[in-house]
Amino acid sequence: MTLFRPSRLLLLCAASLACALTVTACGARERSGQPASAGEQGFLGGLFNRGAVANPDGSESGIGVNSLLWRASLEVLHFMPIMEVDPFGGVIITDWYAIPEAPNERFRATVYILDTRLRADALSVQLFKQARVGDGEWRDASVDPATRLQVENAILTRARQLRIQRIDD
């Protein structure tokens, strides 16, 4: 008689992993008595960056992309539901989000972080827009190019702020 059948062992491993991720997501790291920033808290902001070694230019050797751009992207897009993330490939995909002031329009964002260095050309943001038509269906609509640039600039500005905070610490 075996103690564990393969299906029970798999279930036990999955349950253990789920518990570990839950515990990790619940607590925020603290450094030198200061609470962790929003980008370092929880599953998305902190788990993937554990063990990463910070370099002076803002790059880290533990993940595949610039951690400052990664955290800044998550912070700037915090109001949109995150659908998919890949911290090693540098991709953040949000789900559709409707602005409360304009419920007949919704937006989706895809952020690509293309380098380990903190540079403007290391970031690419794609925005998608849909508008609700008379029959209640959503149809693709054009996005003002200036809006995409505003989002990119907001992420770059936040990444620079995070870098300055890191230098001051």
Buried (B, 14 or more C-beta within 10 A) or exposed (E): EEEEEEEEEEEEEEEEEEEEEEEBBEEBBEEEEEEBBBBBBBEBBBEBBEEBEBEEEBBBEBBBBBBBBBBBBBBBBEEBEBEEBBBEEBBBBBEBBBEEEEEEBBBBBBBBBBBBBBBEEBBEBEBBBBBBEEEEEBEEBEBEEEEBEEBBBBBBEBBBBBBEEEEEE
